[in-house]
């Protein structure tokens, strides 16, 4: 009996077994078959289908690399923004990059904290409308008759939220789940402007051949850094802590800057 006990103890405290036990505490996913769903959508340069048919982009590559370093397999899920938030709340989506922290979202999601350089949300306008409305600051829209387009479920910052509290302004806002529809609405003069991420907007209107009709303005709507949202139903606080550290390492070792530059150069 004594020899059997010693044998069990030897197996339990074998250096390799001890290493596995420590990894299970620090990175539980690496030994428990971790698989995480990561949201993507046609939102270049942050997430998109590449020319070779693969899915990539700044958000996709950065978060996929963090998950890989944490020992997790990644399953990409294509979802529109409003649906992605709902799936995150239900626990059917694990990781949602590019999210702004809001009290209602904190009810069902952990947040990574900002990392990397924030990308500005700015106002894009039809060039004819830009000549008629020399807007320099977003609050000036309140007393104009400019027609604005907005994406369903997207947060555009505090200044926009304050404007939406004015009935006359809110009545002039048209909503769509798809931003490409909004660009086409500007081109057909159904609306005058759209708020969008600066890099995304410039890329998309160029791809649509609308860069002669639509122009970026100097009106900065929000300069807040987005974060990665992780579902509370499918992620533990311990995992989120490791995720935060992984994002920090991505910035510190230059991997994030390399990914960003790769997509800005293409």
MARZALO-643355 format. One record per atom (N, C-alpha, C): residue in one letter; x, y, z. Coordinates in steps of 0.05 Angstrom, whole numbers, plus 32768, in hexadecimal, padded with zeros to 4 digits. Atoms other than C-alpha are relative to their C-alpha. Example, Ala and Ser with C-alpha at 12.3 -4.5 7.8 and 13.67 -1.06 7.14 Angstrom:
residues 2
a80127FE88000/a80F67FA6809C/a801280188000/s7FF07FE87FFF/s81117FEB808F/s7FF18016800E/
END
This chain:
residues 266
x80117FE88000/x800080008000/x801180198000/x7FEE7FE97FFE/x8039802F8012/x800D80067FE5/x7FF37FFC801A/x805C80237FD0/x7FED800B7FEC/x80137FF68013/x801C802F7FA9/x7FFB801E8005/x80047FE47FFA/x801180717FCD/x801780117FF6/x7FE97FF1800A/x805780877FBD/x800080037FE2/x80017FFF801D/x804D80757F74/x7FEC80147FF6/x80147FEC8008/x800E809E7F70/x800A801C8004/x7FF47FE57FFB/x803180D97F90/x801480077FEC/x7FEC7FFA8014/x806A80D27F60/x7FF480087FE6/x800D7FF98019/x803B80D47F25/x7FF3801C8002/x800D7FE67FFD/x8015810F7F41/x801380177FFF/x7FED7FEA7FFE/x805381387F4D/x80177FFD7FEC/x7FED80018016/x807A81247F0F/x8002801C7FF4/x7FFD7FE4800A/x809781657EF2/x7FED80067FE8/x80127FFB8017/x806E815D7EB1/x7FE38003800A/x801B7FFE7FF6/x802E81527ED8/x7FFC801A800F/x80017FE77FF2/x803D818E7F03/x7FFD80177FEC/x80027FEB8014/x804781B87EC5/x7FE480027FF4/x801B8000800B/x800481A37EA8/x7FED800C8014/x80117FF57FEB/x7FE381B37EEB/x8002801E8001/x7FFD7FE37FFF/x800181F97EEC/x7FF4800D7FE7/x800C7FF58018/x7FEC82057EA4/x7FE280018002/x801D80017FFD/x7FA681F07EB5/x7FF580178011/x80087FE97FEF/x7FA382287EE9/x8003801A7FF0/x7FFA7FE7800D/x7FC3825E7EBF/x7FF180027FE5/x800D8000801A/x7FA8824B7E7A/x7FEE7FE87FFE/x801180187FFF/x7F6E821C7E85/x7FF87FF67FE4/x80088008801A/x7F5B821C7E3C/x80147FEE7FF1/x7FEC800F800F/x7F9D81FF7E25/x7FFF7FE38006/x8001801D7FF9/x7F9081BD7E49/x7FE47FF68000/x801C80097FFF/x7F4581BB7E47/x7FF280037FE5/x800B7FFF801A/x7F3C81C07DFC/x7FF1801A7FFA/x800C7FE58003/x7F2E820B7DFA/x7FF980067FE2/x80087FF6801A/x7F0682237DBD/x7FF080198005/x800E7FE67FFD/x7EEE826B7DB7/x7FF680097FE5/x800B7FF48018/x7EC0828B7D85/x8008801E7FFF/x7FF67FE48005/x7EDA82CD7D68/x7FF0800C7FEA/x80127FF38014/x7EAC82FD7D43/x8011800E7FEA/x7FF67FF08015/x7EBD83187CFF/x7FE980097FEE/x80147FF58012/x7E9783407CCB/x800F800F7FEA/x7FF37FF18016/x7EA683657C8A/x8004801C800A/x7FFA7FE67FF4/x7EC683A07CAE/x801D80067FFD/x7FE37FFB8004/x7F0A83AD7C8E/x8008801C800A/x7FEA80147FFF/x7F4083B87CA2/x80007FEF801A/x8000800E7FE6/x7F2A839A7CE5/x7FF97FE37FFE/x8006801C8006/x7F09835A7CCC/x7FF47FFE7FE5/x80098002801C/x7EFC83427C86/x80097FE57FF3/x7FF780178010/x7F02830A7C53/x8015800A7FED/x7FEA7FF88010/x7F45830F7C31/x7FFE7FF57FE3/x80008008801C/x7F5483067BE7/x80037FE27FFD/x7FFC801D8002/x7F6A82BE7BF4/x7FEA7FEF800C/x8017800D7FF4/x7F2882AE7C15/x80017FFC801E/x7FFE80037FE3/x7F4282AC7C5C/x7FF58019800E/x800A7FEA7FF0/x7F2882D87C94/x8017800D800F/x7FEB7FF27FF2/x7F56830D7CB0/x7FF8801C8008/x80057FE47FF7/x7F5C83567CC6/x800E8005801A/x7FF17FF87FE8/x7F7A837C7D00/x7FF47FF28019/x800D800C7FE8/x7F4783647D34/x80027FE17FFF/x7FFF801D8002/x7F45831D7D1A/x801B7FF58006/x7FE5800B7FFD/x7F9083127D16/x800A8005801C/x7FF77FFA7FE5/x7F9E83347D59/x7FF47FED8014/x800E80117FEC/x7F6A830E7D81/x80047FE37FFB/x7FFA801C8006/x7F7782CD7D5D/x801C7FF8800B/x7FE580067FF6/x7FC182D27D70/x80007FFE801F/x800280027FE3/x7FB082E07DB9/x7FF47FE68009/x800D801A7FFA/x7F8182A47DBB/x80137FE97FFB/x7FED80158006/x7FB682797D9B/x80147FFE8016/x7FEC80007FEB/x7FE8828E7DCF/x7FF57FF5801B/x800D800A7FE8/x7FB6827B7E05/x7FF87FE27FFD/x8005801C8004/x7FB082357DE7/x7FE47FFA7FF6/x801B80048009/x7F6B823F7DC9/x7FFD7FFE7FE2/x80088001801C/x7F4F822A7D86/x7FEC80167FFB/x80127FEA8006/x7F2982617D63/x7FEC7FF87FEA/x801580048014/x7EE7825B7D3E/x7FF5801B7FF9/x800A7FE68009/x7ED682997D16/x7FE27FFE7FF9/x801D7FFF8004/x7E8C82AC7D14/x7FFA801B7FF3/x80077FE7800D/x7E7282E07CE3/x7FE58009800A/x80187FF57FF5/x7E3E830C7D04/x7FFE801E7FFC/x80047FE37FFF/x7E2183527CFA/x80028009801D/x7FF97FF67FE6/x7E30837F7D35/x7FE97FFC8015/x801680027FED/x7DEB83807D56/x7FFC7FE38008/x8003801C7FFA/x7DE683347D51/x80177FF68011/x7FE880087FF1/x7E2D832C7D6C/x7FFD8007801E/x80047FF87FE4/x7E1B83527DAB/x7FEC7FED800E/x801380127FF5/x7DDF83257DB6/x800C7FE48005/x7FF3801A7FFD/x7E0782E67DAB/x801480008017/x7FED7FFD7FE9/x7E3C83007DDC/x7FF07FFE801A/x801080017FE7/x7E05830B7E10/x7FF67FE48006/x800A801B7FFC/x7DEA82C57E06/x80167FEB8005/x7FEA80127FFC/x7E2F82A67E0B/x80077FEE7FE8/x7FFA80108018/x7E2F828A7DC4/x8017800C7FF0/x7FE87FF4800C/x7E6682BB7DAF/x801280068018/x7FEE7FFD7FEA/x7EA482BC7DDB/x800F801B7FFF/x7FED7FE98002/x7ECF82F67DC1/x7FF680137FEA/x80097FEB8013/x7EB883377DA0/x801380188001/x7FEE7FEA8001/x7EEF83677D8C/x7FF2801A7FF7/x800A7FE7800A/x7EE483B17D7F/x7FE8800B800E/x80187FF87FF1/x7EB083BD7DB5/x800780178013/x7FFD7FEB7FEC/x7EA783FC7DDE/x7FF27FF8801A/x800B80077FE6/x7E9B83F47E28/x7FE880118006/x80187FF27FF9/x7E5484077E3B/x7FF37FF18018/x800C800D7FE8/x7E2E83F97E7D/x7FEF7FE87FF9/x801280168007/x7DFA83CE7E5B/x800F7FE77FF6/x7FF08016800A/x7E3083A47E3A/x80107FF28016/x7FF2800C7FE9/x7E55839A7E7B/x7FEF7FED8010/x801180147FF3/x7E1983737E94/x80067FE47FF7/x7FFC801B800B/x7E2C83397E67/x801C7FFC7FF4/x7FE58003800C/x7E7483467E50/x8016800B8012/x7FE77FF57FF5/x7EB9834E7E6D/x800D80107FEA/x7FF27FF08013/x7EE583827E4C/x801E7FFF8004/x7FE380047FFE/x7F2E837C7E3C/x801080198009/x7FF17FE87FFD/x7F4083C57E45/x800C80087FE5/x7FF57FF8801B/x7F5A83EF7E0A/x801C7FF77FFC/x7FE480068007/x7F9983DB7DE6/x8005800A7FE4/x7FF97FF5801A/x7FBD83F87DAA/x7FF5801C7FFD/x80087FE58006/x7FAF843B7D8A/x7FE380017FF8/x801D7FFF8007/x7F65844F7D88/x7FFC800A7FE3/x80077FF7801B/x7F4584587D43/x7FE880138003/x80147FEC7FFC/x7F1A84967D3D/x7FE67FFA7FF0/x801A7FFF800F/x7ED084987D2A/x7FFD801D7FF6/x80037FE6800B/x7EC684D27CFB/x7FE680017FEF/x80177FFC8011/x7E8E84EF7CD1/x800880017FE2/x7FFC8000801D/x7E8D84DF7C86/x7FE7800C7FF4/x80177FF2800C/x7E6185097C59/x800280007FE1/x80017FFB801C/x7E4B850F7C11/x800D801B7FFA/x7FF17FE78005/x7E7785457BF2/x7FEE80187FFB/x80137FEA8004/x7E3B856E7BDD/x7FF5800A801B/x800A7FF87FE6/x7E20856C7C24/x8015800E8011/x7FEA7FF47FF1/x7E64857D7C40/x8003801E7FF8/x7FFF7FE48008/x7E6385BD7C17/x7FE98010800C/x80177FF27FF4/x7E1E85CE7C33/x80018002801E/x7FFE80017FE2/x7E2D85BB7C7B/x801D7FFF8008/x7FE37FFF7FF7/x7E7385D27C90/x80027FF9801E/x800180087FE4/x7E6E85AA7CD0/x801D7FFC800B/x7FE680047FF3/x7EAA85AC7CFF/x7FFF7FEF8019/x8004800F7FE8/x7E8D858C7D3D/x7FE57FF27FFF/x8019800F8003/x7E5785577D43/x7FE8800D800C/x80187FF37FF5/x7E28857F7D71/x7FF380147FED/x800B7FED8013/x7E1F85B07D37/x7FEA7FF47FEF/x8014800E8010/x7DF4857B7D15/x7FE48004800C/x801A7FFE7FF3/x7DBC85877D48/x7FEE80157FF3/x80107FEA800B/x7DA585C87D29/x800080017FE1/x80008001801E/x7DB085B47CE0/x7FEA7FEC7FF7/x80138014800A/x7D84858A7CB3/x800F7FE97FF2/x7FF08015800C/x7DBD855A7CA0/x7FF47FE58009/x800B801B7FFC/x7DA585117C9A/x80187FED8005/x7FEA80117FF8/x7DD284E07CBD/x7FF87FE27FFE/x8004801D8000/x7DD984947CB5/x80107FF48016/x7FF2800D7FEA/x7DEC84667CEE/x7FFB7FE27FFF/x8002801D8000/x7DF8841C7CF8/x7FF27FF68019/x800F800B7FE9/x7DC983F47D25/x80137FF38014/x7FF1800D7FEA/x7DE883E27D68/x801C800A8004/x7FE57FF67FFE/x7E28840A7D5E/x800180198012/x7FFD7FE97FEF/x7E40843B7D93/x801280157FF3/x7FF07FEB800E/x7E58847E7D77/x800A80158014/x7FF47FEE7FED/x7E6C84A07DB8/x7FEB8012800D/x80117FF07FEF/x7E5084D17DEA/x7FF380177FF1/x800B7FE9800E/x7E47850D7DBB/x7FE87FF77FEF/x8016800A8011/x7E1C84E37D8C/x7FE87FF98012/x801680077FEF/x7DF284C87DC6/x7FF18019800A/x800D7FE77FF7/x7DE4850F7DDE/x7FEF800B7FE9/x80107FF78017/x7DCD85227D98/x7FE77FF07FFD/x801780118003/x7D9F84E67D96/x7FEA80078014/x80147FF77FED/x7D7B85047DD2/x7FEF80177FF6/x800F7FEA800C/x7D62853D7DA5/x7FEE7FF47FEA/x8014800E8012/x7D2385267D81/x800480087FE3/x7FFD7FF7801B/x7D2F85507D43/x80187FF37FF2/x7FE9800E800B/x7D7485327D39/x7FFB7FE37FFC/x8004801D8002/x7D6084EB7D48/x7FED7FF87FE9/x801280068016/x7D2884EF7D15/x800E80017FE4/x7FF27FFF8019/x7D5C84FD7CDF/x80157FEA7FFC/x7FEC80168002/x7D8684BF7CED/x7FF37FE77FF5/x80098019800D/x7D7D84827CC0/x80127FEA8009/x7FF080177FF5/x7D93843E7CDB/x80017FE97FEC/x7FFD80188010/x7DAE84017CB7/x80137FED800E/x7FEF80147FF4/x7DCE83C07CCE/x801B7FFE7FF1/x7FE980038011/x7E0083C57C95/x800B801B7FF8/x7FF57FE68006/x7E3083FF7C8C/x800280067FE2/x80007FFC801D/x7E3683F37C41/x7FE6800C7FF5/x801A7FF38007/x7DEC84047C3C/x8000801D8005/x7FFE7FE47FF9/x7DFB84467C5D/x8010800F7FEC/x7FF17FF28015/x7E3184587C2B/x7FF080037FE7/x80117FFE8018/x7E0184497BF3/x7FEA80148003/x80157FEC7FFA/x7DCC84737C14/x800B801D7FFD/x7FF47FE58005/x7DFD84AE7C14/x800380047FE2/x7FFC7FFD801C/x7E0E84A17BCB/x7FE680077FF1/x801A7FFA800C/x7DC484A37BB9/x7FF28018800D/x80097FE77FF3/x7DBB84E27BE4/x7FE87FFC8012/x801680047FED/x7D8984C27C13/x80088009801C/x7FF57FF47FE8/x7DB684D77C4D/x801980117FF8/x7FEA7FEF8006/x7DEF85097C52/x801B7FF7800C/x7FE780087FF3/x7E2184E97C81/x7FFD7FE78011/x7FFE80187FF0/x7E3784AC7CA8/x801880028013/x7FEA80027FED/x7E6284A37CE6/x800C7FE47FFD/x7FF3801A8003/x7E96846D7CDE/x801D80028009/x7FE380007FFA/x7EDC84587CF3/x800F800C7FE8/x7FF27FF28015/x7F0D84827CCC/x800D7FED7FEC/x7FF280128013/x7F3784497CAE/x7FEC7FEF7FF1/x80148011800D/x7EFA841E7CA0/x7FF180107FEB/x800F7FEF8013/x7ED484577C7F/x800F80057FE6/x7FEF7FF98017/x7F0D846B7C51/x80037FE77FEE/x7FFD8019800F/x7F1884227C3D/x7FE77FF97FF1/x8019800A800C/x7ECF84127C30/x7FF780127FE9/x800A7FEF8016/x7EBD844F7C07/x80127FFE7FE7/x7FED80058017/x7EFB84437BDC/x7FF97FE67FF2/x8007801A800C/x7EE783FA7BD2/x7FE680027FF0/x801A7FFE800D/x7EA0840F7BBF/x800180147FE8/x7FFD7FED8015/x7EBB84437B8E/x7FF1801A8005/x800F7FE87FF9/x7E99847B7BB4/x80118017800C/x7FEE7FEC7FF5/x7ED784A37BC8/x7FFE801B7FF2/x80047FE6800D/x7EC584D97B95/x7FE7800E800A/x80197FF47FF7/x7E8184E37BB5/x80008005801E/x80007FFF7FE3/x7E8F84D87BFF/x801B8007800B/x7FE77FF77FF6/x7EC484FA7C28/x80017FFE801F/x7FFC7FFF7FE4/x7EE184F37C6E/x8001801D8009/x80007FE57FF6/x7ED685327C97/x801480028018/x7FEF7FFC7FE9/x7EFE85507CD1/x7FF17FFE801A/x801180027FE8/x7EC585437D01/x80067FE5800E/x7FFA80187FF0/x7EDE85127D36/x7FE97FFB8013/x801780067FEF/x7EA384F07D57/x80097FF2801A/x7FF6800F7FE8/x7EC984C27D87/x801C7FF77FFB/x7FE480098001/x7F1184B27D96/x80067FEC8015/x7FFE80137FEB/x7F04847D7DC9/x800B7FE57FF6/x7FF580198008/x7F2C843D7DC6/x7FEC7FE98005/x801280177FFD/x7F0283FE7DBB/x800F7FEA8010/x7FF580167FF0/x7F0D83BF7DE4/x7FF67FE57FF4/x800A801B8007/x7F0283747DDD/x7FEC7FF88016/x801580097FEE/x7EC1835C7DFD/x80007FE18001/x8001801D7FFD/x7EBF83157E18/x7FE77FF88011/x801980077FF4/x7E7E82F37E2B/x80047FF5801C/x7FFE800A7FE4/x7E7482E87E76/x7FF57FE48002/x800C801B7FFE/x7E4C82A97E67/x80147FEA7FF8/x7FEE8014800B/x7E8582867E43/x801D80048007/x7FE57FFB7FF8/x7EC482A47E61/x80028005801E/x7FFC7FFB7FE3/x7EDF82A47EA8/x8010801A8003/x7FF07FE87FFA/x7EFD82E17EC9/x801E7FFA7FFE/x7FE480088001/x7F3F82BB7ECD/x800980007FE3/x7FF88001801D/x7F3F82B07E81/x8002801D7FF5/x7FFF7FE48009/x7F2F82FA7E75/x8019800E8009/x7FE77FF47FF6/x7F6A830E7EA0/x80177FF87FEE/x7FEB800A8012/x7F9782E27E75/x7FFE800D7FE5/x80057FF4801A/x7F7883007E37/x800B801C8000/x7FF67FE57FFE/x7F8783467E4E/x801F80017FFF/x7FE380028000/x7FD083337E5C/x800A7FF97FE4/x7FF88008801B/x7FD383137E17/x7FFF80177FEC/x80027FE88011/x7FBB83537DF5/x801780138006/x7FEA7FEE7FF9/x7FEF837B7E1C/x801A7FF67FF4/x7FE7800B800B/x8026834C7E06/x800180047FE1/x80027FFD801D/x800E83527DBE/x800A801C7FF8/x7FF77FE58005/x801A839D7DC1/x801E80038007/x7FE57FFD7FF7/x805B83987DE8/x80157FF37FEE/x7FEC800E8010/x807D83667DBA/x7FFE80097FE2/x80017FF5801B/x8069838D7D7B/x7FEE7FF17FED/x801180108012/x803A83587D5F/x7FE780107FF7/x80187FF18008/x7FFD83867D60/x800780167FEB/x7FF77FEC8013/x802383BE7D3C/x80067FF47FE5/x7FFA800E8019/x803B838C7D08/x7FE67FF97FF1/x801A8008800D/x7FF383747CFB/x7FF380197FF4/x800C7FE7800A/x7FD983BC7CF5/x800D80097FE7/x7FF27FF68017/x800F83D07CC5/x7FFC7FEF7FE7/x800580138017/x800483927C9A/x7FE680087FF1/x80197FFA800D/x7FBC83A67C8D/x7FFE801D7FF5/x7FFF7FE4800A/x7FC983F17C85/x801080027FE6/x7FEF7FFF8018/x7FFD83E27C50/x7FF37FF27FE8/x800D800F8015/x7FCD83B67C27/x7FE6800D7FF8/
END
